[in-house]
């Protein structure tokens, strides 16, 4: 494993490294595993050794939503990161799509890779919803669950204004600029934080999104799902996340009134994609949470 760990050193990206080179380096250091997903495969990338840690990416994403966090956690855990069903390079499952089905597919993959083992888990955005549905199917195997930017916990229709529909644009240059704009509007705290790596990841991930989560993730269900989870939960919010004010305004109704036991922690100045924008702080917070619940 020594040579593979060496490939994870030196930063994400390394000085002078292009986004393409960076992604290839981190990806080449992984073990690739394929488990069933409909008529195709669920694609997993796995780094490190030790106790398992499952990381779940956001909507219109892939394993690369966690690319800046993987080297840190691979020193401490066996890090398992799937491309969610119908996203990234994973196959599209049969319709009708439901969150229960999506969760069952990922959990079935875990049964193949780490049969019977307990593990920690963190989910970013849509990944926190997927992880919630996974958790209630896991029969006590989940040690702890970190939820980053979990917009569905608000129980509201949380629409962000000002996004550009890149699919309607004719040229590649226009689509790239639309992705840059959208990253600055919804993913990061402002447009100045959109670096070349973030833009490259978005341009590669978004076109591979073949399932439409807004069609099968029911708006008011996640708080009730979270209430059923037995493992400790901490919800992390960047203070500049567009969805954070919705969480605050809905907290009394959606969390307190339902007697849901969760912690809330903030990352000052970070946007929605806090694990990318404030990597070191997010890594430290998650690591402390996992260690406390070992």
Secondary structure, DSSP 8 states (H G I E B T S, - for coil): -HHHHHHT-S-SS-TT--HHHHHHHHHHTSEEEEEEETTEEEEEEEE--SSEEEEE--TT--GGGGHHHHHHHHTTSEEEEE--TTSTTS----SS--HHHHHHHHHHHHHHHSTT--EEEEEETHHHHHHHHHHTTSTT-EEEEEEES-GGGG-S----S----GGG--SHHHHHHHHHHHIIIIISSSGGG--HHHHHHHHHHGGG--S-GGGTS-TT-HHHHHHT--SEEEEEEETT-TTHHHHHHHHIIIIITTT---EEEEETT--S-HHHHTHHHHHHHHHHHHHHT-
